[in-house]
């Protein structure tokens, strides 16, 4: 958490009204204390009838205007200093605009991320998680978010794409280095294979005039014109020259 400043991602959600789903959230390695844990639920259906930006009961949560049954949107999480220098978390969801959500919109707010249990006296390391919970039992979260019961529906589908961080150099390496920066780098176009070079002669059974110009029959064959298909249409074929 010390090395990241901002997280952006696009999200699609279909048929999730009534289902406890959290398309993308962050949990600290050391989790304790519920709202004091430092958990960051960027997008969560809790309560499950709406889409929220929240923090496991801590901070100030925001109920978004998103429809959990049909939503394509964007979410931005920022770690920013308050006026007194304390580093705090701000999360907001918006319509997809090709960039980050506006800083002028209403935000979910979690003050002093470094003073919470995941960082204070702990390693302050976080893991991104994507979940749909729809079982028959669970913990206090199951009771509070899902109403203590499963949601029988035709299915809840979520998709999180274009995950991008603003972070210190070296925070992500290897394949994960693609998470840094703005828009993804487009893949190079697939090269078009070269067109096959025209044959220098027509094989046995081929029409030497099929290309529009004559391609002579190969050695050992010659062109012959007949009603090959018995339909009154005469055309040429290369046939084997018989030795007599």
trRosetta pair geometry for C-beta under 8 A, 3 or more apart (Angstrom, degrees):
i j d omega theta_ij theta_ji phi_ij phi_ji
1 4 6.4 -68 -144 39 36 99
1 28 7.7 -30 -32 -102 131 98
1 38 7.8 -68 -66 172 165 130
1 79 7.2 144 -178 -92 85 154
1 113 6.2 -138 167 142 141 130
1 114 7.6 -177 108 -83 126 72
1 118 7.4 90 -17 117 149 117
1 119 6.2 -82 60 -83 141 121
1 124 4.8 -103 39 170 108 95
1 125 7.3 -151 -8 -97 81 19
1 126 5.5 81 -58 -15 93 119
2 114 7.8 65 -87 -98 83 111
2 124 5.8 67 -29 119 94 140
3 167 5.3 47 137 -169 86 100
3 168 4.3 -91 -158 27 89 113
3 171 4.4 164 137 -102 134 118
4 7 6.7 22 169 -52 133 94
4 79 6.5 105 103 9 75 134
4 165 5.5 -69 -135 -163 110 120
4 166 7.1 109 -165 80 68 55
4 167 4.3 -34 -106 -101 66 102
4 168 7.7 -99 -67 5 36 77
4 171 6.5 125 -69 -165 78 161
5 78 7.1 -6 157 -153 66 68
5 79 5.5 -119 -142 55 40 96
5 80 8.0 68 -166 -73 83 61
5 165 8.0 117 46 177 64 79
5 166 4.6 -55 67 101 103 103
5 167 6.4 -176 12 -88 77 44
6 76 6.8 -17 -168 -169 102 92
6 77 6.7 160 -156 87 51 58
6 78 5.0 -8 -107 -108 88 68
6 79 7.1 -135 -65 21 48 72
6 100 7.2 -30 177 -111 137 141
6 165 6.8 151 84 -159 57 50
6 166 4.0 30 45 32 100 112
7 42 7.3 -94 97 -90 126 147
7 76 7.2 157 84 -156 54 45
7 77 4.3 4 54 53 100 105
7 163 7.3 -18 -167 -164 92 83
7 164 7.4 154 -154 83 47 48
7 165 5.5 -17 -99 -102 70 73
7 166 7.9 -128 -58 22 37 70
8 74 6.9 -4 -168 -176 93 103
8 75 7.2 168 -148 88 49 52
8 76 5.2 -9 -101 -105 81 76
8 77 7.8 -158 -67 26 41 65
8 100 5.4 -102 -94 -99 131 80
8 162 7.4 -43 118 126 92 95
8 163 7.5 161 87 -150 53 38
8 164 4.8 -12 60 61 98 96
8 165 8.0 -174 22 -77 69 30
9 24 6.1 24 69 34 158 169
9 42 7.8 77 40 126 118 157
9 74 7.3 174 91 -152 37 63
9 75 5.8 -9 60 57 81 92
9 160 5.4 9 162 -171 135 96
9 161 7.0 146 -170 72 86 31
9 162 6.0 151 -143 84 54 70
9 163 4.6 -2 -98 -98 110 66
9 164 7.1 168 -75 19 60 66
10 72 7.6 2 -180 -175 100 78
10 73 7.4 175 -155 97 61 34
10 74 5.4 -36 -104 -99 62 75
10 96 5.9 34 -125 -107 105 122
10 160 7.3 150 81 -158 53 48
10 161 4.9 -27 67 69 105 84
10 162 4.6 49 7 42 107 118
11 23 5.4 98 -140 115 123 160
11 24 7.2 -129 -90 7 119 114
11 43 6.1 44 -93 -4 172 175
11 71 7.2 2 110 116 97 103
11 72 7.4 179 93 -148 53 40
11 73 5.5 -14 62 66 94 77
11 74 7.1 161 17 -95 82 24
11 75 6.2 31 -8 -6 126 109
11 93 7.9 -47 38 -136 133 116
11 158 7.1 -24 -165 -166 95 91
11 159 7.0 153 -156 83 48 57
11 160 5.5 -12 -103 -103 78 69
11 161 7.8 172 -80 24 33 69
12 71 7.0 169 -151 93 40 60
12 72 5.0 -3 -105 -105 81 77
12 157 7.8 -21 117 119 96 93
12 158 7.0 158 86 -156 60 44
12 159 4.3 4 52 52 103 104
12 161 7.8 22 -1 5 100 108
13 16 5.1 -59 179 14 106 136
13 21 7.3 151 -137 99 118 145
13 23 6.6 -104 -80 -56 107 138
13 51 7.2 149 52 -89 165 132
13 66 7.3 67 48 159 133 127
13 68 5.9 -64 134 -154 133 54
13 69 7.9 -20 124 -36 90 3
13 70 7.6 -166 92 -116 71 7
13 71 4.5 5 53 56 100 102
13 156 7.8 -14 -166 -173 85 87
13 157 7.3 161 -153 89 40 59
13 158 5.2 -1 -105 -108 76 80
13 159 7.9 -154 -65 27 44 65
14 69 6.9 24 -160 177 43 44
14 70 6.1 35 -117 -99 69 56
14 71 7.9 -158 -67 31 48 61
14 156 7.6 163 86 -157 54 44
14 157 4.6 -5 58 60 99 104
14 158 7.9 -169 25 -73 65 41
15 19 7.9 38 128 5 69 135
15 69 5.7 42 -89 -142 27 71
15 153 6.3 160 170 146 101 130
15 154 6.1 -89 -155 75 142 91
15 155 5.5 41 114 88 147 62
15 156 5.3 -148 103 -102 85 45
15 157 6.0 55 44 14 107 84
16 19 4.8 -96 -159 54 66 112
16 21 5.0 -61 -157 17 130 146
16 45 5.9 -152 145 -50 113 156
16 68 4.4 -101 85 168 90 98
16 69 6.6 -159 40 -84 55 41
16 132 7.9 -116 -126 -121 110 112
16 156 4.0 80 -100 -145 74 109
16 157 7.4 -125 -53 41 97 40
16 158 6.7 47 -68 -62 144 97
17 45 7.9 -161 -114 -144 31 139
17 48 7.6 112 -177 144 37 79
17 49 6.1 33 -164 -143 82 54
17 67 7.6 -35 -65 175 115 70
17 68 4.4 137 -74 82 64 109
17 69 4.4 -25 -16 -54 115 96
18 48 5.4 47 -167 126 19 114
18 49 6.2 29 -75 -91 54 67
18 68 7.9 169 6 99 50 138
18 151 4.3 145 133 -139 98 138
18 153 6.4 141 79 -55 124 135
19 45 6.4 57 86 87 58 154
19 48 5.7 -169 73 -169 15 124
19 68 7.7 -175 45 157 82 131
19 132 6.4 -2 155 -159 122 101
19 134 5.7 -27 -145 -84 100 117
19 146 7.8 -5 -159 -118 35 97
19 151 4.6 -129 -83 56 68 146
19 153 6.5 -92 -52 22 114 142
19 156 4.1 -105 60 -56 164 153
20 45 5.8 -159 -131 87 33 97
20 46 6.3 52 -139 -82 89 85
20 48 4.7 -76 -70 -88 61 119
20 132 7.5 131 90 -164 59 52
20 133 4.6 -33 93 66 113 98
20 134 6.8 172 44 -73 84 63
20 141 7.9 125 -172 146 146 91
20 142 7.2 -149 26 -125 172 55
20 145 4.5 90 -124 125 121 112
20 146 4.0 -67 -31 -71 131 96
20 151 7.6 158 -3 -8 70 122
21 44 7.3 -171 97 -148 47 52
21 45 4.8 44 45 19 75 120
21 48 7.5 93 8 -136 69 93
21 68 7.7 144 45 -158 120 117
21 131 7.0 -175 -153 102 52 62
21 132 4.6 -12 -112 -111 90 77
21 133 7.4 -171 -84 24 41 64
21 156 5.6 -152 -59 151 140 143
21 158 5.9 167 173 -43 137 140
22 25 4.7 -18 163 -17 125 125
22 41 5.8 -78 -138 -147 124 101
22 43 6.7 147 -156 94 57 62
22 44 4.2 -6 -106 -108 91 88
22 45 7.3 -133 -65 22 54 68
22 46 7.4 0 -73 -21 100 116
22 129 7.3 29 105 104 118 95
22 130 7.1 -161 103 -147 71 40
22 131 4.9 19 55 57 95 94
22 132 7.8 -171 29 -77 56 40
22 133 8.0 26 6 -4 96 98
23 43 5.0 -14 46 88 103 123
23 130 5.7 -10 -176 -140 40 96
23 158 4.3 -148 -103 179 103 139
23 159 7.8 -16 -147 52 124 18
23 160 5.2 147 162 -59 105 111
24 42 5.4 -19 96 56 90 124
24 43 6.0 49 46 36 77 102
24 75 7.5 178 63 64 121 144
24 128 6.3 -15 -160 -168 90 104
24 129 7.5 147 -148 77 43 43
24 130 5.5 -21 -85 -89 58 87
24 160 4.9 106 -49 -114 121 157
24 163 7.7 178 -130 -100 154 117
25 39 7.0 17 167 178 117 94
25 40 6.3 177 -164 95 73 57
25 41 4.4 -17 -119 -117 124 57
25 42 5.9 -167 -99 17 55 75
25 43 7.4 -132 -63 49 80 54
25 44 6.3 34 -69 -64 128 111
25 128 7.5 151 80 -152 32 57
25 129 5.5 -28 67 64 81 91
25 130 7.8 144 19 -88 70 39
25 131 7.4 -38 27 19 114 105
26 39 7.1 171 88 -158 60 53
26 40 4.4 6 53 57 104 103
26 42 7.2 64 -5 -25 92 100
26 126 4.5 20 178 175 110 129
26 127 6.9 158 -152 74 64 35
26 128 5.7 -34 -96 -95 77 58
26 129 7.3 155 -98 16 25 82
27 31 5.8 -21 -176 -77 102 130
27 37 8.0 -23 -149 140 74 128
27 39 5.5 -5 -112 -118 66 92
27 118 8.0 -164 172 -109 47 138
27 126 6.6 152 75 -153 31 77
27 127 5.6 -23 61 58 84 88
27 129 5.8 20 0 -4 111 130
28 31 5.7 152 67 -75 83 70
28 37 6.5 -167 31 159 116 86
28 38 4.9 41 -28 85 136 120
28 39 6.9 -110 3 -74 86 57
28 117 7.3 171 68 98 152 75
28 118 2.6 -161 -62 -140 171 124
28 119 7.1 -115 -124 -42 144 63
28 122 6.6 75 160 114 129 145
28 124 7.0 -53 -137 -133 115 30
28 125 6.9 110 -156 74 68 46
28 126 5.5 -50 -95 -95 53 74
29 118 7.2 120 40 -154 58 89
29 122 6.7 -177 72 169 94 118
29 123 5.6 0 48 55 139 113
29 125 4.7 30 -19 72 122 97
29 126 7.4 -117 -24 -82 71 28
29 127 7.2 96 -73 -17 67 103
30 117 6.4 -123 118 144 102 86
30 118 5.6 163 70 -127 79 51
30 122 3.7 -122 32 -133 144 145
30 123 7.0 129 -10 24 109 78
31 37 5.0 22 -155 -159 69 129
31 39 6.7 46 -131 -63 107 105
31 117 7.5 84 -152 104 26 120
31 118 6.7 9 -91 -88 52 96
32 36 7.7 -32 106 91 66 94
32 37 5.9 158 60 -108 30 88
32 117 4.9 -120 66 161 86 153
33 36 3.6 -57 139 70 130 102
33 37 5.0 170 66 -63 81 67
33 116 7.8 -161 83 -172 136 86
33 117 4.8 141 25 -22 133 151
34 37 6.0 174 67 -20 9 107
34 56 5.6 -162 -175 141 56 106
34 57 5.1 -19 162 57 107 134
34 58 7.0 149 125 -43 72 94
35 55 6.4 76 -143 110 72 93
35 56 5.7 -167 -87 100 47 79
35 57 3.8 -96 -65 98 104 85
35 58 2.8 144 -174 -62 82 77
35 59 7.1 -163 -166 4 99 62
36 58 6.0 148 -57 -92 36 134
36 116 5.6 -171 -179 -147 58 89
36 117 5.4 78 129 -17 87 109
37 56 5.8 -17 40 78 121 153
37 58 7.3 -159 31 -17 69 138
37 116 6.6 32 105 162 17 116
37 117 5.2 -51 -126 56 39 118
37 118 5.9 59 161 -42 62 99
38 110 7.8 119 -136 159 49 141
38 113 6.0 90 -139 -158 101 74
38 116 3.7 151 -68 105 92 130
38 117 5.9 -145 -7 55 103 64
38 118 3.2 -110 59 19 142 118
38 119 6.0 136 -102 -7 160 89
39 55 6.1 143 85 -170 72 61
39 56 4.0 57 68 -15 131 134
39 58 7.6 131 52 24 82 119
39 118 7.4 138 -50 -44 50 138
40 55 6.1 -20 -110 -114 46 83
40 77 6.6 74 166 -142 136 146
40 89 5.9 -114 -111 179 123 161
40 91 7.0 153 -172 -55 100 138
40 110 6.9 -124 -102 17 87 157
40 126 7.6 3 25 -145 114 146
41 44 4.1 -18 170 -20 125 135
41 46 7.2 -29 157 34 161 131
41 52 7.4 26 114 100 120 95
41 53 7.2 167 100 -162 76 40
41 54 4.9 -6 68 72 119 73
41 55 6.2 -163 22 -85 87 27
41 56 6.3 134 -21 -43 116 67
42 53 6.3 -25 -171 -131 38 87
42 75 5.2 106 162 148 114 144
42 77 5.4 -82 -106 -56 113 122
42 91 5.3 -155 -130 -146 65 135
43 51 6.3 -16 -162 -170 90 103
43 52 7.6 140 -154 74 42 43
43 53 6.7 -29 -87 -90 48 68
43 75 5.5 -114 -49 -67 112 159
43 93 6.4 85 -95 -78 102 133
44 51 7.6 141 74 -156 27 57
44 52 5.4 -37 72 67 77 92
44 53 7.8 118 24 -108 81 23
44 54 5.9 -78 50 41 122 103
44 145 7.4 -65 158 -135 112 136
45 48 4.6 51 140 -136 105 55
45 49 7.5 137 -172 17 99 16
45 50 6.8 161 -141 78 72 31
45 51 5.9 -42 -87 -96 72 54
45 52 7.1 131 -111 14 22 87
45 68 5.5 72 -105 -121 124 143
45 145 7.2 104 105 -178 63 106
46 52 5.8 -87 59 40 67 133
46 54 6.6 -103 75 43 109 146
46 141 7.5 -39 -131 -166 140 88
46 144 7.0 45 -169 115 104 91
46 145 3.6 -43 -125 -123 98 110
47 50 6.5 50 77 31 81 88
47 52 7.9 91 32 -26 49 134
47 144 7.5 -108 -87 153 75 64
47 145 6.1 -174 -114 -144 38 46
47 147 7.3 57 -149 -52 101 90
48 68 7.8 147 172 171 59 174
48 145 5.8 91 -48 160 89 73
48 146 5.5 52 -35 -108 140 50
48 147 6.9 -92 23 -8 118 97
48 151 6.8 -147 142 -52 151 141
49 68 7.3 -165 176 21 28 142
50 63 5.4 10 134 -155 144 105
50 64 7.3 169 165 53 97 67
50 66 7.8 121 -173 70 70 76
50 68 6.5 -162 -134 -28 20 119
51 63 7.6 115 77 -162 48 59
51 64 4.7 -41 94 54 97 116
51 66 4.1 -25 46 72 145 117
51 67 7.9 3 -5 49 119 7
51 68 5.3 163 -49 -75 93 88
51 71 6.7 1 -35 -21 157 175
51 93 7.0 -54 131 55 122 169
52 61 5.6 8 -178 176 118 118
52 62 6.7 155 -158 81 69 47
52 63 5.5 -39 -101 -102 84 55
52 64 6.6 -174 -100 1 26 86
52 108 7.8 90 168 -79 77 143
53 61 6.4 174 88 -157 56 68
53 62 4.7 6 51 53 102 98
53 64 6.5 84 -16 -46 91 106
53 75 7.4 164 -96 -142 114 116
53 91 4.2 -170 -173 110 127 114
53 92 6.4 -75 -33 -98 170 29
53 93 6.0 -174 -53 -15 116 98
53 107 7.6 -72 101 -167 151 52
53 108 3.7 -154 113 -7 106 139
54 57 7.5 47 165 -42 118 27
54 59 7.4 166 -163 72 56 106
54 61 3.6 4 -105 -118 92 119
54 62 7.5 -163 -66 30 68 53
54 108 6.0 -121 -82 -150 35 148
55 58 4.2 -71 110 68 114 87
55 59 4.2 60 31 28 145 121
55 61 6.8 -148 14 -77 75 88
55 89 7.4 129 -93 81 130 133
55 108 7.0 167 -26 156 96 119
55 110 4.6 126 -87 -84 160 127
56 141 7.8 -49 -138 -97 85 117
58 110 6.0 59 114 -127 106 104
58 116 7.5 70 176 -122 169 137
59 89 7.4 -60 -101 69 158 102
59 108 6.6 77 125 167 126 85
59 109 5.5 -163 -173 97 109 51
59 110 3.5 -69 -77 -93 146 68
59 111 6.7 159 -111 5 88 66
60 108 6.1 -168 96 -153 68 56
60 109 4.5 16 45 49 109 90
60 110 7.7 -154 27 -65 62 48
61 108 5.3 3 -135 -129 38 114
62 91 7.6 -164 30 89 118 87
62 92 7.1 -1 63 -111 159 68
62 106 5.7 153 -130 129 137 107
62 107 6.7 -128 -32 164 149 16
62 108 4.3 -123 5 -63 100 85
64 73 8.0 96 165 169 149 174
64 93 4.7 -13 -109 61 147 127
66 71 4.3 46 -171 -126 104 146
66 73 5.7 -74 -102 -23 125 152
66 93 6.2 -42 -33 125 129 143
67 70 5.1 -4 99 57 121 71
67 71 5.3 175 62 -61 64 95
68 71 6.5 -27 -101 -7 23 128
72 96 6.2 -46 137 -9 90 126
73 93 5.5 42 143 178 139 103
73 94 6.5 162 -168 84 101 30
73 95 6.1 -81 -124 -111 80 31
73 96 6.0 -168 -148 -41 27 79
74 93 6.9 158 84 -156 44 62
74 94 5.5 -26 66 67 94 79
74 95 7.0 20 19 116 98 20
74 96 4.6 122 -35 -99 108 61
74 97 6.8 -92 19 17 153 72
74 100 7.7 -167 146 -141 130 28
74 101 6.1 177 105 -59 104 90
75 91 6.9 3 -176 -171 103 92
75 92 7.1 -180 -148 94 64 37
75 93 4.6 -28 -96 -99 84 78
75 94 7.7 150 -90 19 38 66
75 101 7.0 -15 -146 -26 26 131
76 91 7.3 175 91 -146 50 50
76 92 5.9 -6 57 59 89 81
76 94 7.5 1 4 13 103 111
76 100 4.5 75 -101 -160 144 89
76 101 4.1 -148 14 24 121 97
77 89 6.6 -14 -170 -166 98 98
77 90 7.3 158 -156 84 50 48
77 91 4.8 -11 -104 -101 79 86
78 89 7.3 153 82 -154 48 50
78 90 4.8 -12 60 61 97 97
78 91 7.8 -176 22 -75 64 42
78 103 7.8 12 -8 -107 163 96
79 87 5.8 17 175 -178 98 105
79 88 7.4 173 -151 85 59 27
79 89 5.8 -27 -99 -96 68 67
79 113 6.6 -62 -130 17 108 152
80 87 7.2 170 92 -145 18 63
80 88 6.5 -31 68 63 67 74
80 90 6.1 -11 23 8 114 119
81 85 5.3 -25 -167 -143 120 36
81 86 6.7 133 -153 65 67 30
81 87 5.7 -42 -91 -89 63 59
81 88 7.6 100 -134 16 19 78
82 85 6.9 -35 66 34 70 18
82 86 4.7 -3 33 58 114 87
82 87 7.8 -146 -1 -74 79 12
82 88 5.3 51 -43 1 103 125
82 111 7.0 15 -47 -133 144 94
86 111 6.6 30 123 -174 133 88
86 112 4.9 -42 179 -87 124 82
86 114 8.0 -145 -162 39 75 103
86 115 7.6 -26 -153 -10 114 125
87 112 7.1 86 67 -125 58 37
87 113 5.7 -64 112 38 94 99
87 114 5.7 64 58 -10 115 110
88 109 6.5 16 155 -170 127 85
88 110 6.2 178 -169 89 83 52
88 111 4.6 -34 -115 -122 124 45
88 112 6.1 -12 -87 -29 84 35
88 113 6.3 147 -125 -20 32 87
89 109 7.2 152 85 -156 61 40
89 110 4.2 1 56 56 107 104
89 113 5.2 86 -32 -66 103 123
90 107 4.3 6 -169 164 99 146
90 108 7.1 148 -158 74 47 52
90 109 5.7 -6 -104 -103 74 70
90 110 7.9 -158 -66 27 36 69
91 107 6.3 136 60 -168 35 86
91 108 4.4 -20 62 58 95 106
91 110 8.0 32 -3 -1 104 103
92 101 4.6 -152 95 115 107 152
92 102 7.9 -71 106 63 150 57
92 105 5.2 128 -172 91 151 116
92 106 6.8 148 -119 89 116 50
92 107 4.5 -72 -57 -107 108 75
92 108 6.9 171 -73 12 56 75
93 101 6.8 -149 -153 -83 9 151
94 97 6.9 -22 119 -10 121 111
94 101 3.9 149 1 -120 129 102
94 102 6.7 116 -93 14 160 80
94 105 6.3 173 -82 -5 116 172
97 101 7.9 127 21 -97 120 45
98 183 7.9 -13 -172 -79 82 124
101 105 6.1 -72 163 37 106 137
102 105 4.9 102 76 -17 96 100
110 113 6.3 69 114 -78 108 84
110 116 7.7 -17 165 -42 113 150
112 115 3.8 -12 153 29 118 119
112 116 6.7 138 109 -32 80 83
113 116 5.9 -51 -156 17 37 115
113 118 7.9 -38 -180 65 79 109
113 119 6.3 76 140 -1 71 147
114 119 4.6 -101 -140 121 46 148
114 120 6.8 102 152 -62 54 75
114 124 6.9 -2 -122 -111 72 136
115 119 7.2 -1 -4 77 14 111
115 120 5.4 34 -159 -60 34 126
116 119 6.0 65 62 29 69 95
116 120 6.3 174 74 0 18 106
117 120 6.2 -55 -105 50 26 97
117 121 7.8 -37 -150 55 54 100
117 122 6.7 53 157 -6 56 136
118 122 5.7 -98 -179 76 30 142
118 124 6.3 96 130 -113 80 48
118 126 7.1 45 167 -82 141 88
119 122 6.0 -98 -107 62 8 92
119 124 3.7 46 -117 -96 83 100
128 163 7.9 58 -159 -150 169 151
130 158 7.1 -165 -174 103 113 129
130 160 6.1 -141 -101 9 136 136
132 156 5.7 166 -140 88 137 123
132 158 6.8 172 -63 9 112 123
133 138 6.6 57 176 -94 133 155
133 141 7.9 75 49 118 170 110
133 142 6.6 -119 147 -102 140 87
133 145 7.7 73 65 92 130 128
133 146 6.4 -107 104 -53 107 138
134 146 7.5 173 -108 -129 50 139
134 150 5.2 76 176 -146 71 91
134 151 5.8 -79 -134 39 107 83
134 156 7.3 160 -53 21 142 129
135 138 6.1 123 67 -54 113 102
135 142 7.5 -50 61 -128 97 135
135 150 6.3 -119 108 -84 14 108
136 150 5.8 -37 -87 -32 52 119
137 142 6.9 76 160 130 35 162
138 141 6.6 -75 142 74 122 78
138 142 2.5 122 81 -44 126 156
138 143 7.1 -159 83 -29 92 64
138 146 7.0 73 39 37 143 135
138 148 7.9 -151 49 -123 92 51
139 142 5.5 115 47 7 46 100
139 143 7.5 -96 117 0 36 92
140 143 5.5 -54 -151 38 39 112
140 144 6.0 26 155 -12 71 111
141 144 5.9 -62 -139 45 29 102
141 145 5.4 1 173 4 70 118
142 145 6.7 -57 -118 49 18 91
142 146 5.2 -31 -164 36 58 119
142 148 6.4 84 128 -102 85 46
143 146 7.4 -31 -73 57 9 78
143 147 7.4 -11 -168 -178 40 11
143 148 4.4 23 -122 -71 66 94
146 149 6.5 -156 138 54 95 43
146 150 7.3 -7 172 -98 132 30
146 151 7.0 -123 -154 -30 97 98
151 156 7.7 57 86 -37 129 126
153 156 6.6 65 79 -44 136 83
160 163 6.7 42 146 -60 103 105
162 183 7.5 -29 -147 -131 114 63
162 184 6.7 -118 -122 -21 77 110
163 179 5.8 -28 112 -132 97 93
164 179 6.5 173 -121 -176 35 55
164 180 7.4 54 -158 -179 71 10
164 181 6.3 -82 -154 81 109 45
164 182 6.4 38 -165 -142 154 18
164 183 7.7 -52 -76 -80 152 25
164 184 7.9 -135 -77 -55 111 73
165 171 7.1 -104 117 95 144 139
165 172 6.9 124 49 -16 138 135
165 179 5.1 32 10 142 105 98
165 180 5.7 -45 69 -100 89 52
166 180 7.8 90 -108 -151 28 70
167 171 4.0 -70 140 33 130 158
167 172 6.8 86 72 -7 145 97
167 180 6.2 -99 44 -110 99 95
168 171 5.1 111 64 -46 73 108
170 173 6.7 3 -155 -62 55 103
171 180 7.3 134 59 -83 103 116
172 176 4.0 -121 -169 126 104 99
172 177 5.1 166 115 -90 92 40
172 178 7.9 -94 131 38 135 42
172 179 5.0 -119 -158 52 177 112
172 180 5.6 -171 51 -40 121 102
173 176 6.4 32 56 61 33 98
173 177 5.6 16 -138 -59 24 100
174 177 6.3 160 61 -13 27 96
175 178 6.5 -30 172 5 54 111
176 179 5.4 -20 -180 3 69 118
177 180 5.9 -39 -173 15 56 114
178 184 7.0 26 -176 -127 102 96
198 211 7.2 54 -139 -119 126 161
198 215 7.2 -139 165 -103 114 137
199 202 6.9 114 99 -83 129 40
199 203 7.5 -60 170 -27 161 88
199 215 6.5 78 84 174 90 148
200 215 7.7 168 159 -166 19 105
201 215 6.3 161 -140 155 25 93
201 216 5.6 -47 -126 86 85 76
201 217 6.3 38 -178 155 101 18
201 218 3.9 118 123 -81 134 70
201 219 7.4 -4 177 -12 174 62
202 206 4.3 -142 -176 90 98 123
202 207 7.3 -101 -157 89 146 23
202 208 4.2 -136 6 -98 158 74
202 210 7.9 129 -120 18 127 105
202 215 4.8 122 -45 97 95 100
202 216 6.8 -160 14 102 92 25
202 217 5.2 -53 66 -102 97 50
202 218 6.5 -138 72 -21 41 79
202 221 7.9 -108 93 93 82 137
202 238 4.9 166 109 -28 106 141
203 206 5.0 84 59 -5 68 124
203 218 5.8 13 -102 -3 44 132
203 221 7.8 93 -177 13 32 161
203 238 6.6 170 110 71 25 140
204 217 8.0 64 -83 -160 49 104
204 218 7.3 -72 -37 47 68 113
204 221 5.2 -162 -87 -91 79 147
204 238 5.4 -117 -112 105 36 99
204 239 6.7 70 -146 -123 85 27
204 240 6.0 11 -120 -55 129 80
205 237 6.1 -19 -145 -168 27 114
205 238 6.7 -40 16 64 25 81
205 239 7.8 78 -65 -90 46 58
206 210 6.7 -90 178 0 90 134
206 237 6.9 144 76 -147 23 69
206 238 5.5 7 57 21 74 112
207 210 4.1 107 79 -49 105 98
207 235 5.8 -19 -123 148 125 119
207 236 5.6 110 -148 79 74 77
207 237 6.0 -51 -86 -91 59 57
207 238 7.9 -169 -94 -10 14 80
208 214 5.4 26 138 -153 104 74
208 215 5.3 -146 -160 64 74 63
208 216 6.4 20 -150 -124 134 14
208 217 5.6 -76 -74 -57 131 74
208 223 5.3 -69 12 -94 139 124
208 236 5.7 -53 34 115 91 132
208 238 5.9 97 -49 -53 101 101
209 212 7.3 57 176 -98 69 4
209 213 7.3 -121 -139 125 65 9
209 214 5.5 -27 -89 -91 76 65
209 215 7.9 -178 -76 19 29 70
209 235 7.5 -132 55 -167 116 97
209 236 5.8 88 7 43 108 125
211 215 6.1 61 20 -22 130 117
216 223 8.0 -105 -149 -33 54 115
217 221 4.3 -116 164 101 121 99
217 222 5.6 163 66 -119 153 19
217 223 5.3 -170 -30 -50 126 76
217 238 3.7 156 -123 -124 112 117
218 221 5.5 50 64 31 71 114
218 238 6.8 75 23 172 74 153
220 240 6.4 -20 147 -139 89 75
220 241 6.1 -144 -178 30 43 100
221 238 4.3 57 143 169 135 100
221 239 6.0 161 -156 78 93 22
221 240 5.6 -56 -101 -93 79 37
221 241 6.2 -175 -117 -18 22 83
222 238 7.0 165 80 -147 14 68
222 239 6.6 -33 61 60 64 73
222 241 5.2 72 -7 -73 107 103
223 236 4.7 -3 -170 -167 108 123
223 237 7.2 155 -145 78 62 26
223 238 5.8 -43 -88 -92 60 62
223 239 7.8 104 -131 15 18 78
224 236 6.8 142 70 -147 29 69
224 237 6.2 -28 61 63 80 75
224 238 7.9 118 15 -122 77 19
224 239 5.0 -19 16 16 125 125
225 234 5.5 51 169 170 99 104
225 235 6.7 -117 -138 142 82 13
225 236 5.0 -44 -85 -85 78 68
226 234 6.4 -125 140 -137 11 83
226 237 7.4 -46 35 21 95 108
227 230 6.0 88 136 -91 104 29
227 231 7.1 -168 -173 45 99 44
227 232 6.2 -13 -134 -102 128 16
227 233 6.6 116 -136 60 76 38
227 234 5.4 -53 -74 -84 65 72
228 235 6.7 -62 11 57 116 84
228 237 6.0 88 -80 -23 147 134
229 233 6.3 4 48 55 114 102
